[in-house]
Structure formats: structure tokens, C-alpha cells
Amino acid sequence: MLDNVCFALVDLETTGGQASHDQIMEIAVRLVGEGVNDHWESLLDPMCGVPRFIQGLTGITPAMLKGKPTFTDVQNTLWALLDDAVLVAHNARFDAGFLRANFARQGRQYSPRVLCTLKLARTLYPEWPKHGLEAICEQIGFHSEVHHRAMADVDAMKAFFDYARLDKGEAVFNFELGLQLGFPVLPPLMTQSDIDLIPCQPGIYRLLSEIGELLYMDGATSLQEAVLAHFSSCAGDSKATKLARRVGRVEWQLLAGELSVGLRLNPLLRQHVPQMQRRAKTLGKPCSVRFVATTGAVTRLRLRSGLPAKVDLASESFAIFRDRQQAKKCIEEQLRLCDLCMHALNIVSERDQCTCSACEAGDVGTEHSEDAVVKLNSRLLAAFTEYLYIPWPFQEPIVIREDNGNGFVEWHLVNHWCYYGSYYWDSVQEAFCELDKAESGVGDWIGVLAARLKCEQGIDFDYQHYRLFHRNMSRLTCIPLSEMTTIK
């Protein structure tokens, strides 16, 4: 079982089912854990009558309880047994509720970690027709002369514990216990040694089933940390739990850093379909929003698919978005935040309703003074600053150098925000080789001139690549292609 954890297997017999007014009339506790094996039981005087139904169910009569200690009398003994132990019970909510209520009457707050053997049985053995304690005893071949007495039921729980641990194996058993208790867990088919082998470096990882099915794929700046994060959030019947139950091994590919991960991950997700991951969205054309300015008039917004022709020579400012849907959503949000008028910008349709302060005041269509126009145009551009297209800042193609800090370097070939591949650079040969092929030793080497010709090939603008380069270029080394022959 889980190392250094003490389990207190507990069963209560009570005068009824309501902890607020019914009383405990028998308690049994068995401690189980590394080097721990203790037990205690006692009948208690409930200081009230015992319904005939309860007498018939448990065999406990008022005469048996006469002169027995009360809960107040045994509270110190019981607290010493339960303190710092995990409470284990069948339908544990019932037992935990009674203990919590009775300790509260003594001025003590009882808030243990709780493990329910009813939930555990349903999880480990969903094929069993019933999961009551008597039905479980029948399934595992545990025979008891007595039922519905505290220590007899505790012994039945202990028998189920031992059976499940041997039948399912220590790894599966501990995994399900850890899930219920909120402890960090590892997939049953993996060990800590498997996790220790995963490097704390950037790359792409794949979570595979025992037979090699691709379950999940993602990228991270620390592979080990990202993989462990999947299992630290397991709880109940969540997606993370279902994934952890199936993971048999982890594969990974080391990369140079965040930029390399971003460039490679999305194509892989579109090429492969992980079974337990949402399919990567197919991207449409990016959408640009032009700011059409007329002297003395309010700037108008114009949406169009794709980028303007000769984008880097365009004299007008424009914003760029992943697609038309994102553009419209952003426009609506920015107009609302900056209190800009849809009518003034000429972007309102019949079904739209402008909520700017001017329209709310009934001033729609009001002529703006020259000073007001200047201020309105300034606010409009400021609202979209984050999304404004940045012209290509170089006179030629560049190579972006990315280093993972452990000697692994990638060179990303880029021109006008378009991505032409990631390479290994050999300063002796003064040539590039595609990284994947260089690692296998079968790649073709291309010189700087061939790389320049490659960059003259027209490829479609990729919005995600643009955002990746724009976000990462300031922290990475960007070298004009013509200067690569000076790199040693």
C-alpha cells in the first residue's frame, strides 16, 4: 500500500441513519499500514432507545448496551487511534458524518482524508453485480458468521483490501487509492524510474497505451514537468484519470526550445489523431482588418480574408487575426471596452445594436468636430495596437538560432514571416541539413545560396507561425542569411 500512510478501517453501528440526532452504539477500528497492526472495539451506551428494526438488523439489544461507556467516555481513546490516519469505511460518507458530528459535540474538529471501499469496489470490479459488503464477501470467498456488527464488518473490509491488492497488483491498487485520497499518482503501468528518464528539457511528448496507441501529444519547455502535470490533476472520473489509467509508456523528441515546439506541434497534431485529445482545428485563411482613413473623417474598418497584396509595402495600418470569427469577436470586444461607436465606424449591421455611450444617449449619427475625430481615430488605433501587423523588419531571409542550454541547437529559416524549416548548421561545410534527416544521417546538405533560393519559393502566410516568430524573435538571435558564412 501507499508508503508511510496509516489506514484506520472503521465501522459504526448506530440507532438510525441521521448523524444530527441518531447515536453511535458500537465502534470498531483496525489500523493497517507499514509496521502498524492494532485494533479496538467497544459497545457504547447511546443514551436513547434502539429501534426494533435496528435490533433485528444488528442483534444489539438495549440490555447489551446498559452500563457501557458513552462516546464522551471513549473519545480520547478513539481520537488517538484516528488522528493522522486515513479513515476507511464502506459507504464512508455515513461513518465520517457520524464521527464528525460526535467529535464536534466534544469540541473537536474531525476532518480526515476518507477512503470509501464501496467506491473502490465499484471502480476495481465494475463487472460485479452488487458491491455491498456481504456481496463483496461472497465474491472474494470471505466467510463470516456475523454481519452488521462493527468488528465483523471491519474484518470484511480488511479482507477486501488484501484481496484487491493481490488480485489487481500493487500498482493498480495504489493508483486507485491515490485517486480517492487526492495524492499525486503515477499510471499503474509506469514506475518512478520511467518518469525519471524523461528529461527536463524542451520537446514534444507522446503518451502511449500499453500496445502503442497514441493517446495524447503535446509540447513543453520541460518534458518531465508536463508529463507529471497530467497525473497530478487526476480526480474521480475526470479525463485526466481516464488518461492515466491507459498510459503505458511515454515517448519524446528533444527540441531546442519554445519556438521549435510551436513550429512542429500543430502539424503533428493535424497528421496524427490522439485518441484522448481534441482534434486540432483546421485553420482557414487569416483575416486582416484595414483602417481606412479619410482626412477629417472617422477611420472606417474593412475586413478581408488573407493579407493585402504586397503586404510589406502597404501604406495603411492593418490588424491581423487567426480568422474572420476571431476578428469580429475582437472588434466587438474592443469597441465595448473603449466605448467606440459601431455606427461611426460603419460596421453595424441590421441585427447589431451599438451600446456605446453616444448611442445610449440617443446621439447616433451626430457630426463629430475635427478635434473629436482625431481623438476617436487615436482611440481606435490604440485599441488594436496588440493586433497590428508588424512589417518584416529585415532586408533578406534570416536564420533564428535556438539553443536548449544543453548543447542542442536548431536554426530556423524564415523569410517575410514564412517558415522554411529547421536545420542543423555545419560551420565547416558552411551548409544546412534538415534537422530530422541530420539526426538519421541521411540528409542532403544545402549551402547558403540554396537556402536563399528555397526562401524565394512562395508559400502561404501562416498566422500561427507569424505569432510564434513575433513572440520569440526578441529573445532569440536572428542572423541575416548572408552572414551565416561568418558563423563558426
Disulfide bonds with the S-S distance in Angstrom:
none
